[in-house]
């Protein structure tokens, strides 16, 4: 056993609350073990050591869990909003009490630095707290009657069973952002976490059970997506599907959901431009660029993928950025480095492909560009300058620690280049010109625009993109309304 594997085994066995590490699925209030050899191994991306395994549920088992959620729906929907609110508040408190254990579990299966994992647990808990409060305010709309002798009402009602499909890069926050909103609205939930990172979701299920969520209300189904997600999309009882993941898989689920005409909320790929004009605060913009690129080792749909810098400050900006990149520390997540491992070999190969393509087409490699000695899933943080517009990195989401730079000369030029993508999730803009801020904030074809800063997310904001970056919004009041249907009642008063 390697020294790292020994350390992580010790860390796992030393959890303050060992029952948070569950090698089961959770359905209808029961923990389900893997039948026979039907299990999926989960490995640590830092060294490929085996952490544990979870059941590979069959489609029939997924159908049974969906049926349980359907049975539980009417009772959960009928509860007073304040009752649902109290359960969510208790869940929030338990998550915060278990913050350190949850962060350690996440590091082991996902690989992100420990401080980032702690931050994600706080982020995950914030959605539960936010929707615990919003649960009491579901119906706030009204309509003025336009007909004589008629009283009109508008009501929001829970849509039904909600299917949630969550990714490996934010295994806790993406689940609570969806589940807390659905539960607050009165829906029951069947969730399928990524097979790379199921233990974070199962730990949250353990805490949800302790918080008093009734059997069938919150279910976490592990297994292969073809079986479990296939059952979710096929079921007529699942009325809404919320998915976070790649645009390619989103298209597939879109089609699979069509026969049952599900409501869809999808947060798909990103291809974020970072635009800095010559009048920006250079040092602050460089720091913002670092944060926009390297959080979660670049494995973030919000990560800046294309850096467009106005020519008068281009060389100074790129050199300042490269200097900071050279100082970044790599290592396993428990050592709390700046850059952890990528999730798997395929992710590393994509970095290699994008770097090789850009260099072949004339880009300058300033920093990195190859695998790191820390392990097979580690890739050196990389800086590419003078990247041509036809390079792969300017057309595909890299999802790793590769930063690609190109200069621009005019506002109209950079706007056209920035908007040349179908994945319009977020754009980053740095300038001190108020008029330019107003113009580009409106003209950038993205669901979110960060002006002179990087961090913009949180429970109160509507998160989502345009074009093929997704459908609907998560977070904010809109995130809860997505799990509801609107009912209109018109009553004769004569």
N, C-alpha and C positions, 0 to 999 in steps of 0.2 A: 504493500500500500504506500502511495506517495505521501510525502509530508503534508501536502495540501489536502489529500483525501482523508488522512488521519485527523487533521484539524477540523475538517468539515463534519466528519462522523462524530467527533467530540462535540462540536457545536450542536448537531442535531439531537444527540442524546442528552445534552445539557439544557434543552429548552425548559424554561420555567414551567411551562404548561405542556407536557408531552402529548396530551390528547389533541392538540391543535394539528399535529401531523397525522393525517388520516389516509391510509392506503385503501380507501373504499370509494364507492360512489354514494350519493345520498338522495334517496327518493321516498316520498310518502312517509317521512319521519323515521326512516330506517337506513342504517348503514349497510351497504351491499358489497360483499367481498367478490373477488374475481372467481368465476366458476372454472375449476380445473386450470388449464394453461391460458385461459383467456385474459391475459393481462398485458399492460403496456409499461415497459420500463421507462423511468424518467432519469435522465442523466444530468450531471453538473456540466455546463458548457465550459467551465474553466479547465477541466481536466478529463472530461468524459467519464468520471466515476459514477457508478450507479447510486442514486439517492434512494429509490424505492420503486414501487409499481402501483398502478391503479387498474381497476377493472375495465376491460374492453366490453362495454355493454352491447348487447344485440339490439337490433331494431325492435324486436318484441319487448325487450326490457324498457327501451325508451318509450314505446307506446304505452306500457303499463304506468310509467311515471307521468306521462301526459294525462292519462285517464285519472290518476290520483289528483293532479293539479286541477283538472276539470271538476272533479267531485268537491274539491276544497274551495273552488272559486266562489260559489254563491254565499257560503258562510263568511269568507273573508271580505267580499264586496259589501255584505250587509252590515259589517261592523261599523260602529260610529267612527268618523274620521279621527277623533281623539284617541280611540283605542289603537288604531293602526299607528298613529303618531307615537304613542307610548312604547309600542314594541320596537319601532325604529330608533327611538331615543335610547332604549336599553341596548340595542345592537350597537349603536354608536359608542356608548360608554364601554362596552366590552371590547370593541376593536381598539380603542385608545388604551385600555388597560393592558392589552396584549401586543402593543405596538412593537416592542423589541423582538418578541418571538415571531410575529408575522413578518417583520423585515428580514430576519435571519432565514426563514423558510423561503422567502422570495429570492434572496441572494443565491441560495443553493441551487434553485431550479432555473433561475433566469440569468444570473450572472452579474447584474448591475451592481455598482458600488454601494456599500452599505448605507452611506449617508443618503444616496438617492432612493434606496429602498425605504428608509425611514420616512423620507419625504413623500413617497407614494402612499404609504399607509395613512399619513395625515390627509393626503389628498382624497384617498378612498373614503376615509371617515367623514370628510366634509360633505360628501354627497348624501350620506345617510342622515347627517344632522340637518342639512338643508331641506331634504324632502320630508323629514319628520315634521318640520314646521309647515311646509307647503301642504301637507295632507289635510290640514284643517281649513284650507282655503281653496278647495277644488272648484267650487261653483261661485263665481263672482260676476258672471255675465248676466245681462238682462236685455230685453228688447221692448221698445215702445210700440204698442199695437197700432196698426194702420187700418184695422177693420173695426166697424162699429160693433158694440156689444160683444167684444171678444177680449179675453185675457190671455196673454202670451207668456210662456216661460221657456227658457233654454236651460238645459241641464247637461252636465258632463257625467257620463257613467263609465265605469271601467270596461275596457274592451273585451276582456276575457283572459285566457291563458296566454302568457307572453313567452315566446322563445327568445333566448339571449345567447348569442354566439360571440365569445370574447377572445382576444388575441394574447400572444405570449409576451409582448413587450411591456404591457402594463396589466399584469394578471389580477391585481386587486382593484385598482381604480376603475378599470373599464367594466368590471362586474358590478361594483356598487353604483356607478353612474347610471347604469341601466336598471338594476334590480331595485334600488331604493325608490326611483321614480315610479316604476311599475307597481311596487307594493304600496306606496303612498296613494296611488290612484285607485287601488282596490283590486289589481290584477294578481293572479298567482303566476309563478315563474318556473320555467324549466330552462336551466342554463347549461351550456356546453363550453367548458374552458378548453383552451388549447392543450393538446396532449404533451407539449413541451413543458407546460407550467400548470399542472392541475392542482398542486398542493395548496397554493394560495387561495384558490376558490373553495377547496374543501375545508380549509381552516375557517374561512368566513361562514361556511355552512354550519360548522360546529358552533360558532358563536351565535349564529342566527337561531339555532335550536335552543341554546341557553337563554336567548332573549325572549323566548316564548312564541316564536312563529309557529303556528299549528302545522301538523303533518300535512304534507301536500302543497303547502303554500310556497315553499322555497326548495327547489330541487336542483342538485348539481349532478349532471350525467356525464361520466367520463367515457372515453372510447374513441373509436375512429370516426371521423366526421361523416364518412359515407353512410355509416349505420345510424349514428345518433342524430346528426343534423338532417340527414335524409328523412328520418322519422318525423322530426320537428316540422320541416317544410311540407311534408305530405299530409300532416294531420289537419283535419277540418276543425279540431278543437283549439288549435293554436291560432289565435286571431291576429297576432302581431308578431313580427320578427324584427329584432334589433341586432344588427351585426356590425362589428368593427373588424376590419381586415383589408386585404388587398382588393383593388378594383376588379381583378380577374375573378376572384371567388365571389365578390359581390354580384357580378353579372350572373354567375351560375345560380346563386341563391335567389336572385330576382326571378329567373326563369322557373326555378323549382317551386316558388311560392305563387306563381300565377294561377295554377288550377284551383287553388283554394282562396284566391283573391285576398291575400293577407295585407294588412297594413305593414309598411316597411319603414324602418329607420336604419339608415346605413351610413357609417363613417368609414370611408374607403381611403384610397391612397392619397398621398400628398406629393407635391413637387415644388416646394416653396422657393420663391426667389427672395434674395436679400439684396436690396438696392440702397446704395449709399451715394449721396451727392456730395460734391466738393465742399458745400457749406456745412456739412454735418460736424458734430463734435467728434473728431477722429478717434481719440482714445476710448470714449464711451462706445462708439460704434463698433470698434474692434472687439471690445469686451462683450458687447451684445452679440456680435457674430460668433464668438467662441461659444457662448451659451446656446445660441440657436443651432449650432452644428453638432456639438459633442455631448449633449445630454443623452443619457441611456446609450452611450457609445455610438451615437448617431442613429440608433434604432428607434426612431420616433417619427410618426407621421407629420409632426410639426417641424422636423429638422430642416434647416435651410439646405437646399440641394444645389442651388445656382447662385453664385455671388457676382453681382453686377456692380462695379465700382466706377464712378465717374473718373475720366482719364487724368485730370489734374492731381488727384490724390491716389491714383491706382497703385503705383509702385510703393508708396509709403504705407498704404493700407495693407497690401499683400505682405510686405516685409514685416510689419508689426504683428500681423496675424501669424505668420510662419514662426517668428521668434517665440511667441507664446505656445504654439503647437509643439515646438521642440522641447519645451519644458514639461509637457504632460507626462504623468506617470501611468504606466500600464500595470495591471496585476489582477489577481482574483478579487472578487467582490468583497470578501470578508476583510481584505487588507485596506479597503476603502480607497482605491486608486482614483485617478481621474477617468481612465478608460478601462473598462472590463472586457471580457470576452464577447465575441459575437455569438449568436444563439446556436449556430451549427455551421457545418462545412459549406453548405450552399451559400450562406451569407458571405463567407470569406471569399469564395470563388467569384461572387458578384463584384466585390471590391477589386479583385485582381483584374477582372474583365474590363471594368470601367476605367481603371488606371491605364492598362495597356492600350486600350482603344484611344484614350485621350492623348497619350504620349505619341502613339503612332500617327495621330492626326495633327501633331505639331505643338501640343501643350508642353510647358516646362514643368518638370517634377522638382519641387523645391524641398519637400519633406516627406519621409515615409515611402509609401508605395509598395510595401511588401509585408509578408507575415512577420509577426514578432516572435522573439525567442521564448516568450512567456508560455506559449502553448499553441496547439494547432488551430484553435478558434480565435486567436488574437491577431489583429491586423493593426499595423502602425498607423496612428493618425497621420493623415496625408494632406498635402497642399499641392494643388495643380494650378498653374498660372497660364494665362493666354489660351484658355480652352476654347476651341472653335465651336460654333453653334451646332455643327452636325455631330458632335461627340455624343456617345451614348449617355454620359453622365448628365448632359443637358436635355435629355429626352426621357430618361427613366429614373425612377426613384432609387437612389443608391442604398439607402437604409443601412448606413455604416459610416465610419469616421473618415470619409473622403470629402474634402472641400475643394470645389472647382470655381476658379475666378476668371472673369473676363472684363475688359474695360468697356465703357460706353461713352458717347459724346453728346447725346441729346435726349431730352425727356421723352420725346415721341418714340425714339428708337428703343430705349430701354423698356418703355411701356409695352410696345409690341412684342418684344422678346420675352418679357415676363409673362404676358398673357398667352403665350404660345404653348399652352398645355391644356389637357382635358381634366387634370386633377387640381382644381382650384380650391385648395383648403385654406392655406394661410400665406400671406406675403408680409415681408419685413421691409420697412421704409425708414431711412434715416436722412433727414434734412431739417434745417431750421427755418425754411421758407414756408410761412403759413399758407400762402396761396397754393404752393406746390402740394403741401399736405392735403389741402381740401380737394385739389384736382385729382391727385393720384389715389387718394382713399376712395374716391368715387369710381375712378376709371379702372382700377385693378380688379380683375375678374376672379375674386377670391371671396370665400365666405367670411374670412376674418383678416384684418389688417392690423399689424403691430407697428405703431409709429414711435420711433426713437426708444424702443424697449424690446425685450424678448418675451418675458413672462406676461401672458394675457389670460391664461386659463383659470378656472375656478368654478365652484358649484353654481354661482348666480348667473353665469354667462351662457348664452346659446352657442354651443360648440357645433360646428359643421361646415361643410363646403358647398361649392356649386359645381355645375357640369358633372363630370364623372367622379367627383370627390365624395359624393354621397347624396342622401335624401334625408330631409328633416333635420332636426336639431336635438342635441342632448344637453343636459344641464338647463338651468334657469326654469322658469315656469313652463316653457315650451317642452322641456324634457318630460314633464309629468303629463301634460296635455296630449302628448303623442300616444300615450297608453289609454286614451279615453275615446269614446264616441260621443258625439253631440246629439242630444234628443231635444226636439222642439215639441211643445205641447200647446195647443190652441183650444181654449175652453169657451164655450158660449155662456155669456153671463145673463141672458134674458130669463 
